[in-house]
Amino acid sequence: MADYFNTSIYYLVGYTDIDHKIEPVFNTEMNEKEYEHIMAYRKLNEKEKQSIDLVTENYIANK
């Protein structure tokens, strides 16, 4: 039933208020500047994110 509703069994039985499946978390090391970049990126609208993505992809492609 949890798969049908795309939620967790914990939500269905009332153990959590999180109504969606939780994605796995990967352990990664990140310095403070990288963290700041990610937090700033998340504040952008979709068009701004696309612009940043293009610049990043261009730098990587030309290495």
PyMOL commands that set and color helices and strands:
alter all, ss='L'
color gray80, all
select helices_A, chain A and resi 9-12+32-42+46-61
alter helices_A, ss='H'
color red, helices_A
deselect
rebuild
show_as cartoon
